[in-house]
Amino acid sequence: MWHSGGVGRLLTGLGLVALVAFVRPGLAHAYERQIGLSLEAGYAVVPSGPLPPHGVYLEGGVSVGLGDTWELRGRIAYAYHPEPMHRWAGGVELVYLIDIFEIVPFLGVGVSGLVTLTDDFVAADFAAGGVVGFDVLLSRDVTLGICVRPSVVLTTLDTTPVWLEAGARLQWLIPY
């Protein structure tokens, strides 16, 4: 006689295998052979140190799809922190895309050059960091997403070691 718990587990397991085999998403290839133009805006913060902590930023970017899972992004950003502080950033990021139909989570690493201007000083810095977020494919040509970008400012580790951006992004994709 069959043991009801064992049969139930077996049928559940077979059902899950069938579900994965027949319902699993195919690759959507949303960024493959695409050039992207993006605008991003959000909140910028310097969590510690002598600089004004809270601000806003605006960013423009260009990206190139390097296959179905990788994207190379170039970015130029401006941040305004009251009191006042102005920060310009330019950098590159290599991003891994988890392309699942209309929602595309991503994570990556990047490097940036920073120029910071206050009433008292001007500083040029170098930062390395990551980016994590997701895009929603509104159409084959347009994405809307959010991202968080923590950066370690390597040239000021003793005073202001971290800069964080969190924002919303809109991207236009152009096939090539």
ChimeraX commands (.cxc) that place a marker at each C-alpha (Angstrom):
marker #1 position 0.00,0.00,0.00 radius 0.5
marker #1 position 1.24,3.45,-0.87 radius 0.5
marker #1 position 2.10,5.83,1.91 radius 0.5
marker #1 position -0.08,8.91,1.38 radius 0.5
marker #1 position 2.65,11.38,2.46 radius 0.5
marker #1 position 5.20,9.92,0.03 radius 0.5
marker #1 position 2.77,9.86,-2.89 radius 0.5
marker #1 position 1.72,13.43,-2.16 radius 0.5
marker #1 position 5.34,14.59,-2.13 radius 0.5
marker #1 position 6.04,12.67,-5.36 radius 0.5
marker #1 position 3.02,14.19,-7.13 radius 0.5
marker #1 position 3.93,17.67,-5.86 radius 0.5
marker #1 position 7.49,17.23,-7.11 radius 0.5
marker #1 position 6.34,16.00,-10.53 radius 0.5
marker #1 position 3.89,18.90,-10.74 radius 0.5
marker #1 position 6.66,21.42,-10.00 radius 0.5
marker #1 position 8.93,19.84,-12.62 radius 0.5
marker #1 position 6.11,20.00,-15.19 radius 0.5
marker #1 position 5.40,23.62,-14.26 radius 0.5
marker #1 position 9.04,24.61,-14.71 radius 0.5
marker #1 position 9.33,22.66,-17.98 radius 0.5
marker #1 position 6.23,24.10,-19.60 radius 0.5
marker #1 position 5.76,27.54,-18.06 radius 0.5
marker #1 position 9.33,28.80,-17.58 radius 0.5
marker #1 position 9.98,32.11,-19.32 radius 0.5
marker #1 position 12.06,32.22,-22.45 radius 0.5
marker #1 position 14.79,34.79,-22.92 radius 0.5
marker #1 position 13.34,38.14,-23.89 radius 0.5
marker #1 position 16.62,39.70,-25.14 radius 0.5
marker #1 position 15.38,43.22,-24.41 radius 0.5
marker #1 position 18.85,44.86,-24.46 radius 0.5
marker #1 position 20.71,42.68,-26.96 radius 0.5
marker #1 position 21.94,44.70,-29.96 radius 0.5
marker #1 position 20.41,47.88,-28.50 radius 0.5
marker #1 position 21.78,51.32,-27.75 radius 0.5
marker #1 position 20.08,52.96,-24.78 radius 0.5
marker #1 position 19.63,56.65,-23.98 radius 0.5
marker #1 position 18.56,57.25,-20.39 radius 0.5
marker #1 position 17.52,59.99,-18.00 radius 0.5
marker #1 position 17.60,59.40,-14.26 radius 0.5
marker #1 position 16.62,61.57,-11.30 radius 0.5
marker #1 position 16.52,60.99,-7.58 radius 0.5
marker #1 position 17.93,61.41,-4.10 radius 0.5
marker #1 position 21.66,61.73,-3.37 radius 0.5
marker #1 position 23.19,61.45,0.08 radius 0.5
marker #1 position 26.61,61.77,1.71 radius 0.5
marker #1 position 25.90,59.82,4.93 radius 0.5
marker #1 position 28.94,60.98,6.91 radius 0.5
marker #1 position 31.60,63.66,6.93 radius 0.5
marker #1 position 31.71,67.43,6.60 radius 0.5
marker #1 position 29.75,67.73,3.31 radius 0.5
marker #1 position 26.03,68.58,3.19 radius 0.5
marker #1 position 24.27,65.21,3.43 radius 0.5
marker #1 position 21.00,65.43,1.47 radius 0.5
marker #1 position 20.51,66.40,-2.15 radius 0.5
marker #1 position 18.99,65.62,-5.51 radius 0.5
marker #1 position 20.61,64.44,-8.72 radius 0.5
marker #1 position 19.94,64.32,-12.44 radius 0.5
marker #1 position 21.78,61.96,-14.76 radius 0.5
marker #1 position 22.07,61.28,-18.48 radius 0.5
marker #1 position 23.40,58.02,-19.83 radius 0.5
marker #1 position 24.26,55.99,-22.91 radius 0.5
marker #1 position 24.40,52.20,-22.91 radius 0.5
marker #1 position 25.24,49.39,-25.31 radius 0.5
marker #1 position 23.81,45.87,-25.04 radius 0.5
marker #1 position 26.66,43.35,-25.10 radius 0.5
marker #1 position 24.58,40.25,-25.71 radius 0.5
marker #1 position 21.51,39.01,-23.91 radius 0.5
marker #1 position 22.84,39.44,-20.34 radius 0.5
marker #1 position 25.37,42.31,-20.28 radius 0.5
marker #1 position 25.17,46.05,-20.82 radius 0.5
marker #1 position 27.95,48.68,-20.76 radius 0.5
marker #1 position 26.74,52.06,-19.48 radius 0.5
marker #1 position 28.31,55.49,-19.59 radius 0.5
marker #1 position 26.88,58.14,-17.28 radius 0.5
marker #1 position 27.16,61.84,-16.50 radius 0.5
marker #1 position 25.41,63.16,-13.38 radius 0.5
marker #1 position 24.93,66.41,-11.51 radius 0.5
marker #1 position 23.90,66.55,-7.84 radius 0.5
marker #1 position 22.85,69.56,-5.83 radius 0.5
marker #1 position 23.08,69.47,-2.03 radius 0.5
marker #1 position 21.79,72.57,-0.21 radius 0.5
marker #1 position 24.23,74.72,1.84 radius 0.5
marker #1 position 25.35,74.65,-1.19 radius 0.5
marker #1 position 27.33,71.79,-2.66 radius 0.5
marker #1 position 27.51,70.83,-6.32 radius 0.5
marker #1 position 28.84,67.46,-7.45 radius 0.5
marker #1 position 29.46,66.29,-10.99 radius 0.5
marker #1 position 30.13,62.64,-11.76 radius 0.5
marker #1 position 31.12,60.81,-14.91 radius 0.5
marker #1 position 31.72,57.10,-15.14 radius 0.5
marker #1 position 31.16,53.69,-16.66 radius 0.5
marker #1 position 29.30,50.63,-15.38 radius 0.5
marker #1 position 29.21,47.00,-16.46 radius 0.5
marker #1 position 25.72,45.67,-15.70 radius 0.5
marker #1 position 24.41,42.09,-15.59 radius 0.5
marker #1 position 20.77,41.89,-16.75 radius 0.5
marker #1 position 18.39,39.19,-15.56 radius 0.5
marker #1 position 16.04,39.44,-18.53 radius 0.5
marker #1 position 12.62,38.04,-17.49 radius 0.5
marker #1 position 9.86,39.17,-19.85 radius 0.5
marker #1 position 8.75,42.70,-18.92 radius 0.5
marker #1 position 10.66,43.05,-15.63 radius 0.5
marker #1 position 14.46,43.14,-15.88 radius 0.5
marker #1 position 16.40,43.14,-12.58 radius 0.5
marker #1 position 20.03,44.20,-12.90 radius 0.5
marker #1 position 23.20,44.54,-10.88 radius 0.5
marker #1 position 26.63,45.80,-11.77 radius 0.5
marker #1 position 29.89,47.51,-10.88 radius 0.5
marker #1 position 31.36,50.78,-11.98 radius 0.5
marker #1 position 33.94,53.51,-11.56 radius 0.5
marker #1 position 33.40,57.28,-11.52 radius 0.5
marker #1 position 35.32,60.50,-11.43 radius 0.5
marker #1 position 33.78,63.12,-9.12 radius 0.5
marker #1 position 34.18,66.89,-8.92 radius 0.5
marker #1 position 32.80,68.52,-5.76 radius 0.5
marker #1 position 32.35,72.27,-5.35 radius 0.5
marker #1 position 31.31,74.10,-2.16 radius 0.5
marker #1 position 31.76,77.68,-0.99 radius 0.5
marker #1 position 35.07,76.66,0.61 radius 0.5
marker #1 position 36.74,74.20,-1.75 radius 0.5
marker #1 position 36.90,72.30,-5.02 radius 0.5
marker #1 position 37.87,68.63,-4.98 radius 0.5
marker #1 position 38.40,65.96,-7.62 radius 0.5
marker #1 position 37.85,62.38,-6.45 radius 0.5
marker #1 position 37.72,58.82,-7.70 radius 0.5
marker #1 position 34.94,56.39,-6.70 radius 0.5
marker #1 position 34.10,52.73,-7.25 radius 0.5
marker #1 position 30.77,51.16,-6.53 radius 0.5
marker #1 position 27.83,49.11,-7.55 radius 0.5
marker #1 position 24.39,49.50,-9.02 radius 0.5
marker #1 position 21.28,47.43,-8.39 radius 0.5
marker #1 position 17.74,47.92,-9.63 radius 0.5
marker #1 position 15.16,46.84,-12.13 radius 0.5
marker #1 position 13.57,48.08,-15.35 radius 0.5
marker #1 position 10.02,47.50,-16.52 radius 0.5
marker #1 position 9.69,47.20,-20.30 radius 0.5
marker #1 position 6.83,49.54,-21.20 radius 0.5
marker #1 position 7.36,48.68,-24.87 radius 0.5
marker #1 position 10.15,47.27,-27.03 radius 0.5
marker #1 position 11.64,50.79,-27.11 radius 0.5
marker #1 position 11.00,52.27,-23.64 radius 0.5
marker #1 position 11.85,51.14,-20.10 radius 0.5
marker #1 position 11.02,52.69,-16.73 radius 0.5
marker #1 position 12.93,51.60,-13.66 radius 0.5
marker #1 position 14.51,52.32,-10.32 radius 0.5
marker #1 position 18.07,51.88,-9.14 radius 0.5
marker #1 position 20.34,52.36,-6.15 radius 0.5
marker #1 position 23.99,53.22,-6.66 radius 0.5
marker #1 position 26.31,53.13,-3.60 radius 0.5
marker #1 position 29.84,54.40,-4.26 radius 0.5
marker #1 position 32.97,54.34,-2.15 radius 0.5
marker #1 position 34.93,57.55,-2.68 radius 0.5
marker #1 position 38.42,56.04,-2.65 radius 0.5
marker #1 position 40.29,59.35,-2.46 radius 0.5
marker #1 position 38.45,60.57,0.68 radius 0.5
marker #1 position 38.09,57.40,2.76 radius 0.5
marker #1 position 39.09,59.27,5.94 radius 0.5
marker #1 position 36.41,62.02,5.68 radius 0.5
marker #1 position 33.53,61.19,3.29 radius 0.5
marker #1 position 33.88,57.57,2.24 radius 0.5
marker #1 position 30.40,56.90,0.81 radius 0.5
marker #1 position 28.07,58.56,-1.67 radius 0.5
marker #1 position 24.66,57.05,-2.40 radius 0.5
marker #1 position 22.17,57.72,-5.19 radius 0.5
marker #1 position 18.65,56.27,-5.42 radius 0.5
marker #1 position 16.40,57.23,-8.29 radius 0.5
marker #1 position 14.01,56.55,-11.11 radius 0.5
marker #1 position 15.20,56.05,-14.69 radius 0.5
marker #1 position 13.61,56.29,-18.12 radius 0.5
marker #1 position 15.41,54.67,-21.03 radius 0.5
marker #1 position 14.89,54.65,-24.79 radius 0.5
marker #1 position 16.25,51.61,-26.65 radius 0.5
marker #1 position 17.41,51.90,-30.24 radius 0.5
marker #1 position 18.30,48.74,-32.24 radius 0.5
marker #1 position 21.63,48.63,-34.08 radius 0.5
marker link #1:1,2 radius 0.2
marker link #1:2,3 radius 0.2
marker link #1:3,4 radius 0.2
marker link #1:4,5 radius 0.2
marker link #1:5,6 radius 0.2
marker link #1:6,7 radius 0.2
marker link #1:7,8 radius 0.2
marker link #1:8,9 radius 0.2
marker link #1:9,10 radius 0.2
marker link #1:10,11 radius 0.2
marker link #1:11,12 radius 0.2
marker link #1:12,13 radius 0.2
marker link #1:13,14 radius 0.2
marker link #1:14,15 radius 0.2
marker link #1:15,16 radius 0.2
marker link #1:16,17 radius 0.2
marker link #1:17,18 radius 0.2
marker link #1:18,19 radius 0.2
marker link #1:19,20 radius 0.2
marker link #1:20,21 radius 0.2
marker link #1:21,22 radius 0.2
marker link #1:22,23 radius 0.2
marker link #1:23,24 radius 0.2
marker link #1:24,25 radius 0.2
marker link #1:25,26 radius 0.2
marker link #1:26,27 radius 0.2
marker link #1:27,28 radius 0.2
marker link #1:28,29 radius 0.2
marker link #1:29,30 radius 0.2
marker link #1:30,31 radius 0.2
marker link #1:31,32 radius 0.2
marker link #1:32,33 radius 0.2
marker link #1:33,34 radius 0.2
marker link #1:34,35 radius 0.2
marker link #1:35,36 radius 0.2
marker link #1:36,37 radius 0.2
marker link #1:37,38 radius 0.2
marker link #1:38,39 radius 0.2
marker link #1:39,40 radius 0.2
marker link #1:40,41 radius 0.2
marker link #1:41,42 radius 0.2
marker link #1:42,43 radius 0.2
marker link #1:43,44 radius 0.2
marker link #1:44,45 radius 0.2
marker link #1:45,46 radius 0.2
marker link #1:46,47 radius 0.2
marker link #1:47,48 radius 0.2
marker link #1:48,49 radius 0.2
marker link #1:49,50 radius 0.2
marker link #1:50,51 radius 0.2
marker link #1:51,52 radius 0.2
marker link #1:52,53 radius 0.2
marker link #1:53,54 radius 0.2
marker link #1:54,55 radius 0.2
marker link #1:55,56 radius 0.2
marker link #1:56,57 radius 0.2
marker link #1:57,58 radius 0.2
marker link #1:58,59 radius 0.2
marker link #1:59,60 radius 0.2
marker link #1:60,61 radius 0.2
marker link #1:61,62 radius 0.2
marker link #1:62,63 radius 0.2
marker link #1:63,64 radius 0.2
marker link #1:64,65 radius 0.2
marker link #1:65,66 radius 0.2
marker link #1:66,67 radius 0.2
marker link #1:67,68 radius 0.2
marker link #1:68,69 radius 0.2
marker link #1:69,70 radius 0.2
marker link #1:70,71 radius 0.2
marker link #1:71,72 radius 0.2
marker link #1:72,73 radius 0.2
marker link #1:73,74 radius 0.2
marker link #1:74,75 radius 0.2
marker link #1:75,76 radius 0.2
marker link #1:76,77 radius 0.2
marker link #1:77,78 radius 0.2
marker link #1:78,79 radius 0.2
marker link #1:79,80 radius 0.2
marker link #1:80,81 radius 0.2
marker link #1:81,82 radius 0.2
marker link #1:82,83 radius 0.2
marker link #1:83,84 radius 0.2
marker link #1:84,85 radius 0.2
marker link #1:85,86 radius 0.2
marker link #1:86,87 radius 0.2
marker link #1:87,88 radius 0.2
marker link #1:88,89 radius 0.2
marker link #1:89,90 radius 0.2
marker link #1:90,91 radius 0.2
marker link #1:91,92 radius 0.2
marker link #1:92,93 radius 0.2
marker link #1:93,94 radius 0.2
marker link #1:94,95 radius 0.2
marker link #1:95,96 radius 0.2
marker link #1:96,97 radius 0.2
marker link #1:97,98 radius 0.2
marker link #1:98,99 radius 0.2
marker link #1:99,100 radius 0.2
marker link #1:100,101 radius 0.2
marker link #1:101,102 radius 0.2
marker link #1:102,103 radius 0.2
marker link #1:103,104 radius 0.2
marker link #1:104,105 radius 0.2
marker link #1:105,106 radius 0.2
marker link #1:106,107 radius 0.2
marker link #1:107,108 radius 0.2
marker link #1:108,109 radius 0.2
marker link #1:109,110 radius 0.2
marker link #1:110,111 radius 0.2
marker link #1:111,112 radius 0.2
marker link #1:112,113 radius 0.2
marker link #1:113,114 radius 0.2
marker link #1:114,115 radius 0.2
marker link #1:115,116 radius 0.2
marker link #1:116,117 radius 0.2
marker link #1:117,118 radius 0.2
marker link #1:118,119 radius 0.2
marker link #1:119,120 radius 0.2
marker link #1:120,121 radius 0.2
marker link #1:121,122 radius 0.2
marker link #1:122,123 radius 0.2
marker link #1:123,124 radius 0.2
marker link #1:124,125 radius 0.2
marker link #1:125,126 radius 0.2
marker link #1:126,127 radius 0.2
marker link #1:127,128 radius 0.2
marker link #1:128,129 radius 0.2
marker link #1:129,130 radius 0.2
marker link #1:130,131 radius 0.2
marker link #1:131,132 radius 0.2
marker link #1:132,133 radius 0.2
marker link #1:133,134 radius 0.2
marker link #1:134,135 radius 0.2
marker link #1:135,136 radius 0.2
marker link #1:136,137 radius 0.2
marker link #1:137,138 radius 0.2
marker link #1:138,139 radius 0.2
marker link #1:139,140 radius 0.2
marker link #1:140,141 radius 0.2
marker link #1:141,142 radius 0.2
marker link #1:142,143 radius 0.2
marker link #1:143,144 radius 0.2
marker link #1:144,145 radius 0.2
marker link #1:145,146 radius 0.2
marker link #1:146,147 radius 0.2
marker link #1:147,148 radius 0.2
marker link #1:148,149 radius 0.2
marker link #1:149,150 radius 0.2
marker link #1:150,151 radius 0.2
marker link #1:151,152 radius 0.2
marker link #1:152,153 radius 0.2
marker link #1:153,154 radius 0.2
marker link #1:154,155 radius 0.2
marker link #1:155,156 radius 0.2
marker link #1:156,157 radius 0.2
marker link #1:157,158 radius 0.2
marker link #1:158,159 radius 0.2
marker link #1:159,160 radius 0.2
marker link #1:160,161 radius 0.2
marker link #1:161,162 radius 0.2
marker link #1:162,163 radius 0.2
marker link #1:163,164 radius 0.2
marker link #1:164,165 radius 0.2
marker link #1:165,166 radius 0.2
marker link #1:166,167 radius 0.2
marker link #1:167,168 radius 0.2
marker link #1:168,169 radius 0.2
marker link #1:169,170 radius 0.2
marker link #1:170,171 radius 0.2
marker link #1:171,172 radius 0.2
marker link #1:172,173 radius 0.2
marker link #1:173,174 radius 0.2
marker link #1:174,175 radius 0.2
marker link #1:175,176 radius 0.2
view
